[in-house]
Amino acid sequence: MPSNSWRRTLGDARSFVGNSMGGLRGGTNLASWVVAGTLAYFLWIKPSQDLKRQQQERAAIAAASDPYRYVEKRKPIPDPQETGLIYGNKNKPSKPPQ
């Protein structure tokens, strides 16, 4: 009779899952989950995605509309000199030789 115990346990688990999902079975259960998923998408997920997209568009328009905004074109090269950076003055001595 040990085979009956696991079958019974499996049957109890299936009935518990079925009851927790509303007791619907087969195509009705699938259809109800499809309707619930569709409603959840259009009520919660899609509006939040649209809001994020609108915020990104607004940020892009705001960034493009300010022509005087400072944008770093290139990164300075680290250099072990006194200044620490090389921009265009290459190896100019800080003091003229006397």
Contact map, one row per residue, 1 for C-alpha under 8 A:
11111000000000000000000000000000000000000000000000000000000000000000000000000000000000000000000000
11111100000000000000000000000000000000000000000000000000000000000000000000000000000000000000000000
11111110000000000000000000000000000000000000000000000000000000000000000000000000000000000000000000
11111111000000000000000000000000000000000000000000000000000000000000000000000000000000000000000000
11111111100000000000000000000000000000000000000000000000000000000000000000000000000000000000000000
01111111110000000000000000000000000000000000000000000000000000000000000000000000000000000000000000
00111111111000000000000000000000000000000000000000000000000000000000000000000000000000000000000000
00011111111100000000000000000000000000000000000000000000000000000000000000000000000000000000000000
00001111111110000000000000000000000000000000000000000000000000000000000000000000000000000000000000
00000111111111000000000000000000000000000000000000000000000000000000000000000000000000000000000000
00000011111111100000000000000000000000000000000000000000000000000000000000000000000000000000000000
00000001111111110000000000000000000000000000000000000000000000000000000000000000000000000000000000
00000000111111111000000000000000000000000000000000000000000000000000000000000000000000000000000000
00000000011111111100000000000000000000000000000000000000000000000000000000000000000000000000000000
00000000001111111110000000000000000000000000000000000000000000000000000000000000000000000000000000
00000000000111111111000000000000000000000000000000000000000000000000000000000000000000000000000000
00000000000011111111100000000000000000000000000000000000000000000000000000000000000000000000000000
00000000000001111111111110000000000000000000000000000000000000000000000000000000000000000000000000
00000000000000111111111100000000000000000000000000000000000000000000000000000000000000000000000000
00000000000000011111111000000000000000000000000000000000000000000000000000000000000000000000000000
00000000000000001111111100000000000000000000000000000000000000000000000000000000000000000000000000
00000000000000000111111100000000000000000000000000000000000000000000000000000000000000000000000000
00000000000000000111111110000000000000000000000000000000000000000000000000000000000000000000000000
00000000000000000110111111011000000000000000000000000000000000000000000000000000000000000000000000
00000000000000000100001111111100000000000000000000000000000000000000000000000000000000000000000000
00000000000000000000000111111100000000000000000000000000000000000000000000000000000000000000000000
00000000000000000000000011111110000000000000000000000000000000000000000000000000000000000000000000
00000000000000000000000111111111000000000000000000000000000000000000000000000000000000000000000000
00000000000000000000000111111111100000000000000000000000000000000000000000000000000000000000000000
00000000000000000000000011111111110000000000000000000000000000000000000000000000000000000000000000
00000000000000000000000000111111111000000000000000000000000000000000000000000000000000000000000000
00000000000000000000000000011111111100000000000000000000000000000000000000000000000000000000000000
00000000000000000000000000001111111110000000000000000000000000000000000000000000000000000000000000
00000000000000000000000000000111111111000000000000000000000000000000000000000000000000000000000000
00000000000000000000000000000011111111100000000000000000000000000000000000000000000000000000000000
00000000000000000000000000000001111111110000000000000000000000000000000000000000000000000000000000
00000000000000000000000000000000111111111000000000000000000000000000000000000000000000000000000000
00000000000000000000000000000000011111111100000000000000000000000000000000000000000000000000000000
00000000000000000000000000000000001111111110000000000000000000000000000000000000000000000000000000
00000000000000000000000000000000000111111111100000000000000000000000000000000000000000000000000000
00000000000000000000000000000000000011111111110000000000000000000000000000000000000000000000000000
00000000000000000000000000000000000001111111111000000000000000000000000000000000000000000000000000
00000000000000000000000000000000000000111111111000000000000000000000000000000000000000000000000000
00000000000000000000000000000000000000011111111100000000000000000000000000000000000000000000000000
00000000000000000000000000000000000000011111111110000000000000000000000000000000000000000000000000
00000000000000000000000000000000000000001111111111000000000000000000000000000000000000000000000000
00000000000000000000000000000000000000000111111111100000000000000000000000000000000000000000000000
00000000000000000000000000000000000000000001111111110000000000000000000000000000000000000000000000
00000000000000000000000000000000000000000000111111111000000000000000000000000000000000000000000000
00000000000000000000000000000000000000000000011111111100000000000000000000000000000000000000000000
00000000000000000000000000000000000000000000001111111110000000000000000000000000000000000000000000
00000000000000000000000000000000000000000000000111111111000000000000000000000000000000000000000000
00000000000000000000000000000000000000000000000011111111100000000000000000000000000000000000000000
00000000000000000000000000000000000000000000000001111111110000000000000000000000000000000000000000
00000000000000000000000000000000000000000000000000111111111000000000000000000000000000000000000000
00000000000000000000000000000000000000000000000000011111111100000000000000000000000000000000000000
00000000000000000000000000000000000000000000000000001111111110000000000000000000000000000000000000
00000000000000000000000000000000000000000000000000000111111111000000000000000000000000000000000000
00000000000000000000000000000000000000000000000000000011111111100000000000000000000000000000000000
00000000000000000000000000000000000000000000000000000001111111110000000000000000000000000000000000
00000000000000000000000000000000000000000000000000000000111111111000000000000000000000000000000000
00000000000000000000000000000000000000000000000000000000011111111100000000000000000000000000000000
00000000000000000000000000000000000000000000000000000000001111111100000000000000000000000000000000
00000000000000000000000000000000000000000000000000000000000111111110000000000000000000000000000000
00000000000000000000000000000000000000000000000000000000000011111110000000000000000000000000000000
00000000000000000000000000000000000000000000000000000000000001111111100000000000000000000000000000
00000000000000000000000000000000000000000000000000000000000000011111100000000000000000000000000000
00000000000000000000000000000000000000000000000000000000000000000111110000000000000000000000000000
00000000000000000000000000000000000000000000000000000000000000000111111000000000000000000000000000
00000000000000000000000000000000000000000000000000000000000000000001111100000000000000000000000000
00000000000000000000000000000000000000000000000000000000000000000000111110000000000000000000000000
00000000000000000000000000000000000000000000000000000000000000000000011111100000000000000000000000
00000000000000000000000000000000000000000000000000000000000000000000001111100000000000000000000000
00000000000000000000000000000000000000000000000000000000000000000000000111110000000000000000000000
00000000000000000000000000000000000000000000000000000000000000000000000111111000000000000000000000
00000000000000000000000000000000000000000000000000000000000000000000000001111100000011100000000000
00000000000000000000000000000000000000000000000000000000000000000000000000111110000011100000000000
00000000000000000000000000000000000000000000000000000000000000000000000000011111000111000000000000
00000000000000000000000000000000000000000000000000000000000000000000000000001111101111000000000000
00000000000000000000000000000000000000000000000000000000000000000000000000000111111110000000000000
00000000000000000000000000000000000000000000000000000000000000000000000000000011111110000000000000
00000000000000000000000000000000000000000000000000000000000000000000000000000001111100000000000000
00000000000000000000000000000000000000000000000000000000000000000000000000000011111111000000000000
00000000000000000000000000000000000000000000000000000000000000000000000000000111111111000000000000
00000000000000000000000000000000000000000000000000000000000000000000000000011111101111100000000000
00000000000000000000000000000000000000000000000000000000000000000000000000011110001111111100000000
00000000000000000000000000000000000000000000000000000000000000000000000000011000000011111100000000
00000000000000000000000000000000000000000000000000000000000000000000000000000000000001111100000000
00000000000000000000000000000000000000000000000000000000000000000000000000000000000001111111000000
00000000000000000000000000000000000000000000000000000000000000000000000000000000000001111111000000
00000000000000000000000000000000000000000000000000000000000000000000000000000000000000001111100000
00000000000000000000000000000000000000000000000000000000000000000000000000000000000000001111110000
00000000000000000000000000000000000000000000000000000000000000000000000000000000000000000011111100
00000000000000000000000000000000000000000000000000000000000000000000000000000000000000000001111100
00000000000000000000000000000000000000000000000000000000000000000000000000000000000000000000111110
00000000000000000000000000000000000000000000000000000000000000000000000000000000000000000000111111
00000000000000000000000000000000000000000000000000000000000000000000000000000000000000000000001111
00000000000000000000000000000000000000000000000000000000000000000000000000000000000000000000000111
